[in-house]
Amino acid sequence: MTLADLIRHEPNAKTLQRWLKKIPYAVYLGLRAEVHDNDILFILPGNAKLIGNPTLPAIHGGVVGAFMEQAAAFHLVAKMDNPVLPKIINFSLDYLRPTRLRDTYAQCTLTRQGRFIANVCITAWQEESDKPNAIARAHFLIPEPVKEE
Amino acid sequence: MPALSASEKVRIINQMCGYIPHAELQGICLESIHGEELTLRLPYRQELVGNPDTGAVHGGALTVLLDQTLGLAAICCDQVQATMTPTLDLRIDHLGIAAAGRDIFAAARVYKVTSRVLFIEGFAYCESRDTPIARATGSWVLMSGLNLAELLGSEQAGAQQQ
């Protein structure tokens, strides 16, 4: 089953973990997802291979961005009426403090979903959710759903 | 302050790509330097795929490459001279798809330096620099008092002692 099929046929947040396992880059980063009530928590486990600054040590800023982008995409998929893989249009990321070598968490807000475009805000933190390490905003293009034959 | 020569920039970039574990693991390497514009290469790997149905590289892998390239442009900027420069913000517009099996290149240059902030722009491409797959712009903070040459020197000394 292709990823597109998996998303169309099992469109609920509990299948997020299975979706993540379909994406080689998400597997490489070690991303995980947990569903608590109606909230999805994304987790980037601390791993030495993700280090960008060995002196602190801190996780590579690009990896933090990649984690947040993937979290946003799957948060959006989980909220869609007709789930399809969205295409990233643009991504804007503010770094607030160094992301240390430990687990990082992300939560997303679907700010607006139109017919073709969605806007998602992402917050990433480590120790306390009100002390974010980075915040980001992403626009996605939602492809036309494939018609069932 | 004299401008860094091209060979000094090559040395700094190669040292930094080896010093940053994630960049080294990605195989990110220097492709070319033309004046103040530098270009890095990210070799294609199956692990970088974001869409398993098409084999296209994940947007996040591009974010890593662009953050790395724009960040190294900051370090090699003639007015900065190898100081630590953390990323303040980064924006990426995705203009196309990084197709399966293709290495990705990213070029960057600093277009404005103030006493505290560097403004940097760049783009990523596969086939030709005339057809970019992504454009990036961002700002980097100038941290005075952190000499990168000394830091790299001490890391090397540490490695030699082991």
Chai-1 contact restraints between the chains, C-beta under 6 A:
chainA,res_idxA,chainB,res_idxB,connection_type,confidence,min_distance_angstrom,max_distance_angstrom,comment,restraint_id
A,T2,B,D53,contact,1.0,0.0,6.0,A-B,restraint_1
A,L3,B,P52,contact,1.0,0.0,6.0,A-B,restraint_2
A,L3,B,D53,contact,1.0,0.0,6.0,A-B,restraint_3
A,A4,B,D53,contact,1.0,0.0,6.0,A-B,restraint_4
A,K22,B,P52,contact,1.0,0.0,6.0,A-B,restraint_5
A,P24,B,Q46,contact,1.0,0.0,6.0,A-B,restraint_6
A,P24,B,E47,contact,1.0,0.0,6.0,A-B,restraint_7
A,P24,B,V49,contact,1.0,0.0,6.0,A-B,restraint_8
A,Y25,B,L48,contact,1.0,0.0,6.0,A-B,restraint_9
A,Y25,B,G50,contact,1.0,0.0,6.0,A-B,restraint_10
A,Y25,B,H58,contact,1.0,0.0,6.0,A-B,restraint_11
A,Y25,B,A61,contact,1.0,0.0,6.0,A-B,restraint_12
A,Y28,B,E47,contact,1.0,0.0,6.0,A-B,restraint_13
A,K49,B,L25,contact,1.0,0.0,6.0,A-B,restraint_14
A,L50,B,H22,contact,1.0,0.0,6.0,A-B,restraint_15
A,I51,B,P21,contact,1.0,0.0,6.0,A-B,restraint_16
A,I51,B,H22,contact,1.0,0.0,6.0,A-B,restraint_17
A,G52,B,I20,contact,1.0,0.0,6.0,A-B,restraint_18
A,G52,B,H22,contact,1.0,0.0,6.0,A-B,restraint_19
A,H60,B,H22,contact,1.0,0.0,6.0,A-B,restraint_20
A,G61,B,D67,contact,1.0,0.0,6.0,A-B,restraint_21
A,G61,B,T87,contact,1.0,0.0,6.0,A-B,restraint_22
A,G62,B,T63,contact,1.0,0.0,6.0,A-B,restraint_23
A,G62,B,V64,contact,1.0,0.0,6.0,A-B,restraint_24
A,G62,B,D67,contact,1.0,0.0,6.0,A-B,restraint_25
A,V63,B,V64,contact,1.0,0.0,6.0,A-B,restraint_26
A,G65,B,T63,contact,1.0,0.0,6.0,A-B,restraint_27
A,A66,B,G60,contact,1.0,0.0,6.0,A-B,restraint_28
A,A66,B,T63,contact,1.0,0.0,6.0,A-B,restraint_29
A,E69,B,G59,contact,1.0,0.0,6.0,A-B,restraint_30
A,E69,B,G60,contact,1.0,0.0,6.0,A-B,restraint_31
A,Q70,B,G60,contact,1.0,0.0,6.0,A-B,restraint_32
A,I88,B,G59,contact,1.0,0.0,6.0,A-B,restraint_33
A,I88,B,H94,contact,1.0,0.0,6.0,A-B,restraint_34
A,N90,B,D93,contact,1.0,0.0,6.0,A-B,restraint_35
A,F91,B,I92,contact,1.0,0.0,6.0,A-B,restraint_36
A,S92,B,R91,contact,1.0,0.0,6.0,A-B,restraint_37
A,L93,B,L90,contact,1.0,0.0,6.0,A-B,restraint_38
A,D94,B,D89,contact,1.0,0.0,6.0,A-B,restraint_39
A,Y95,B,T87,contact,1.0,0.0,6.0,A-B,restraint_40
